[in-house]
Amino acid sequence: MPPFLIVALGALGAAALAKVIAAETRRINGALDRHRASEAGDMKAVPLERDPVTGDYRPRQS
């Protein structure tokens, strides 16, 4: 088989793979965005305060 055909088939395969990966990425990001939007409505803003001993931020104890 001539080398240019092998290169052309490789380029077509790479383009097809890139298209499939891009579509899958868009699908997953859409699902994540929908999940985050539904989760954001359920959560309330919780004030954080810094723990002086560890330096970590934790929810404020009311």
C-alpha positions in Angstrom: 0.0 0.0 0.0 1.4 3.4 -0.9 2.6 5.5 2.1 0.3 8.4 1.3 -2.7 6.2 1.7 -1.5 5.0 5.1 -1.0 8.6 6.2 -4.4 9.7 4.8 -6.1 6.8 6.7 -4.3 7.7 9.9 -5.3 11.4 9.5 -9.0 10.4 9.0 -8.9 8.1 12.0 -7.4 10.8 14.2 -10.0 13.3 13.0 -12.8 10.8 13.7 -11.4 10.0 17.2 -11.1 13.8 18.0 -14.7 14.3 17.0 -15.9 11.4 19.2 -13.9 12.7 22.1 -15.2 16.2 21.7 -18.8 15.0 21.6 -18.4 12.9 24.7 -16.8 15.8 26.5 -19.7 18.0 25.7 -22.2 15.4 26.8 -20.4 14.8 30.1 -20.0 18.6 30.8 -23.7 19.1 30.1 -24.7 16.4 32.6 -22.3 17.9 35.2 -23.7 21.4 34.6 -27.3 20.1 35.1 -26.2 18.3 38.3 -24.4 21.3 39.7 -27.4 23.6 38.9 -29.8 21.3 40.8 -27.4 21.0 43.7 -26.8 24.7 43.9 -30.5 25.4 44.5 -30.5 22.9 47.5 -27.5 24.4 49.3 -27.6 27.4 51.5 -24.6 29.7 51.9 -22.8 28.5 55.0 -20.4 31.0 56.6 -16.9 29.6 57.2 -14.5 30.6 59.9 -10.8 29.8 60.2 -9.7 27.3 62.9 -6.8 29.0 64.7 -5.1 25.7 65.6 -5.1 23.9 62.2 -5.6 26.9 59.8 -8.5 25.0 58.1 -11.8 26.7 57.2 -14.8 25.0 58.7 -18.5 25.8 58.9 -19.3 28.3 61.6 -20.8 26.8 64.7 -24.1 28.6 65.6 
